[in-house]
Amino acid sequence: MNLAFDESGNLWVTDSAGGKVNIYPPGATTPSKSLTSGYTSAYGISIDKTVAAVVSNYSSPAAVYAYKPGKYKPYATLTNGISQAISLLLTKP
């Protein structure tokens, strides 16, 4: 499990055992959205200042999914050359 906050204060939590990414609004204990597209073991997550998100799926398939700001369906998927997607960095520190 990994987590990140977006600019609106939503908490994005990867659920590797459940194969999804849950998005919790500020103060909520129930997710407002669950992203499941392609996930079997969602693991790493990074959100930049524009609120674009990148989420890794550890295996089966090992992949990285990219989301545009404010969108909850991936616009790009990277699978070529990945065997275990564990951590991500969306922008340079």
Disulfide bonds with the S-S distance in Angstrom:
none
